[in-house]
Amino acid sequence: MTTPPALPTPAHTVGPFYGYALPFPGGGDAAPAAHPDTLTLHGHVLDGAGAPVPDALLEFWGPGPDGELPRATGSLRREPATGGFLGRDGVRFTGFARVPTDADGHWAVRTLRPGARGGNAPHLAICVFARGLTRHLFTRVYLPAPDRGPTMDPLLAALSPERRATLWAAAEPQGSYRFDIRLQGAAETVFLEFA
C-alpha cells in the first residue's frame, strides 16, 4: 500500500494572539526614566490604507551610546520565590523593549541614543508582529544627529533617497522622536530579509 504524499500545513498569521502573554509592565522602558540621556521614540503602525493597526506588537533592540550591547540581566525578570513578575531593576539600560500598539495604533519606548557598531550608522533594530502577517518583519530606525549622514551606513547608502527616508525618525521637541511604520503602500517602511 502506498502512503499518500504529505500536504503542507496551512499558513498561519503571527497574531494577534501574542498580545495576551508577551507584553509586560514597563516593556517600553529600555532605559531608566531618570537617566539624563533618556529619549522617547514613538509613532504609529499603519496598514496599506493608512489606517492604524491596533493590535501590533513591536520589539526594539539597540546598543548603548558607546556602541556596546548591554549586559543587563533580562528585561523580564521573575521573582525567584513565587515566579511572579519582578520587572526591570529601573537602574540599568537593557537595550530591549517590547510594546503593543494601542487602539489608535500608537506605541512608545524610552531608550538611550544608540552608538555606532562596526560599519553601521547608529540605529535601533525593530521586529514587527501584526495580524495578517505570516512572518514577523524586521526594520531599523535611525535617529537624526548633526554629525551623522546616510552614507555612513551600507544599508542606507544602498537605498534610493525616497526609500532611505522611511528609516529615519523625525526629531520633535524635548528629546522625542517620531517614527511611523507603514506596512504597505507608497511610503512603505523598508523591511529587511534575513536568510
C-alpha positions in Angstrom: 0.0 0.0 0.0 1.4 3.4 -1.0 1.3 6.3 1.5 -0.1 9.5 0.0 2.3 12.4 0.0 2.2 14.7 3.0 0.5 18.0 2.3 2.0 21.2 3.7 0.5 22.7 6.8 -1.7 25.7 6.1 -0.1 29.1 6.8 -0.9 30.9 10.0 -0.6 34.6 10.8 1.7 35.8 13.6 -1.1 37.4 15.5 -3.0 38.9 17.2 -2.9 36.1 19.8 0.6 37.2 21.0 -0.9 40.3 22.7 -2.2 38.2 25.6 1.1 36.9 27.1 4.0 38.8 25.5 3.6 42.4 26.7 4.8 43.0 30.2 4.6 46.0 32.6 7.4 48.5 31.8 8.1 46.8 28.5 8.7 50.1 26.7 11.4 51.2 29.2 14.8 50.1 27.7 16.4 52.9 29.7 15.5 54.1 33.2 13.2 57.1 33.3 15.6 59.1 35.5 18.6 58.7 33.2 19.6 62.1 31.9 20.1 60.9 28.3 16.8 59.1 28.0 14.8 59.9 24.9 11.3 58.9 23.8 10.8 57.2 20.4 7.1 56.9 19.4 4.9 56.5 16.4 2.1 54.6 14.8 1.8 51.3 12.9 -0.2 51.9 9.8 -1.7 49.5 7.2 -1.7 49.9 3.4 -4.7 52.3 3.5 -3.0 54.4 6.2 -5.3 53.1 9.0 -3.9 52.4 12.4 -3.1 48.8 13.4 -4.4 48.5 16.9 -3.1 45.0 17.8 0.6 45.0 16.6 3.5 44.2 18.9 6.9 45.7 18.4 10.3 44.7 19.8 13.3 47.0 19.8 17.0 46.2 20.3 19.9 48.6 20.4 23.3 49.2 21.8 24.1 51.8 24.4 25.6 55.2 23.4 29.1 53.7 23.5 28.0 51.2 20.7 28.3 48.2 23.2 25.5 45.8 23.6 24.0 46.0 27.2 24.8 43.1 29.5 21.9 43.8 32.0 20.2 40.6 33.2 17.0 40.2 31.3 14.3 42.7 30.7 11.5 40.5 32.1 12.7 39.2 35.4 10.8 36.7 37.6 10.6 36.7 41.4 12.6 33.5 42.3 10.3 32.5 45.2 6.9 33.0 43.7 7.6 33.1 39.9 5.7 36.3 39.7 6.7 39.4 37.7 9.7 41.2 39.3 10.3 43.6 36.4 13.3 45.6 35.4 15.6 46.9 38.1 15.0 50.5 36.9 18.6 51.4 37.1 20.4 49.7 34.2 20.0 50.1 30.4 18.7 46.9 28.9 18.7 47.8 25.2 15.5 45.8 24.8 11.8 47.0 24.7 8.6 45.2 23.8 5.4 47.2 23.4 1.9 46.7 21.9 0.2 49.3 19.9 -2.9 51.0 21.5 -6.4 51.3 19.9 -5.0 54.1 17.7 -2.0 52.1 16.5 0.3 54.2 18.7 3.4 52.9 20.5 6.2 54.5 22.6 9.5 53.4 24.0 12.1 55.1 26.3 15.7 54.4 25.4 19.2 55.9 25.0 20.6 57.2 21.7 22.4 54.1 20.2 26.1 54.3 19.3 27.7 53.0 16.2 28.6 49.3 15.8 31.0 48.1 13.2 30.5 49.8 9.8 26.8 50.7 10.6 25.4 54.0 11.5 23.8 54.1 14.9 20.3 52.6 14.8 17.7 50.5 16.7 16.5 47.2 15.3 12.8 46.6 15.2 10.7 43.5 14.9 7.0 43.9 14.0 4.3 41.3 14.7 0.9 42.1 13.4 -2.3 40.5 12.2 -2.3 39.3 8.7 1.5 38.7 8.6 2.7 35.2 8.1 6.1 36.2 9.3 7.3 39.0 11.5 9.0 41.9 9.8 12.4 43.4 10.6 13.4 47.0 10.1 15.6 49.7 11.5 15.2 53.2 12.8 17.9 55.8 12.6 17.8 58.9 14.8 18.9 62.2 13.2 22.1 63.8 14.6 24.1 66.7 13.1 27.3 64.7 12.9 25.9 61.7 11.1 24.9 61.2 7.5 23.2 58.4 5.5 26.4 57.5 3.6 28.0 56.1 6.8 25.8 53.0 6.7 25.9 50.3 3.9 22.1 49.8 4.1 21.3 53.5 3.9 23.8 54.0 1.1 22.2 51.2 -1.0 18.7 52.8 -0.9 17.2 55.5 -3.0 16.6 58.8 -1.1 12.8 58.0 -1.1 13.3 54.5 0.5 16.0 55.8 2.8 13.6 58.4 4.2 11.3 55.6 5.6 14.0 54.6 8.1 14.7 58.0 9.6 12.8 59.2 12.7 11.8 62.8 12.9 13.1 64.9 15.7 10.5 66.6 18.0 10.8 68.9 20.9 12.2 67.8 24.3 14.2 64.8 23.2 11.3 63.0 21.5 11.4 61.3 18.0 8.6 60.1 15.8 8.8 57.0 13.6 5.7 55.7 11.9 5.9 52.1 10.5 3.9 51.7 7.3 3.3 48.0 6.5 2.3 48.6 2.8 1.7 51.4 0.3 3.6 54.1 -1.4 5.7 55.1 1.6 6.1 51.5 2.9 8.8 51.2 5.5 11.9 49.4 4.3 11.9 45.8 5.7 14.9 43.5 5.8 15.0 39.9 4.9 17.3 37.5 6.8 18.1 34.1 5.4 
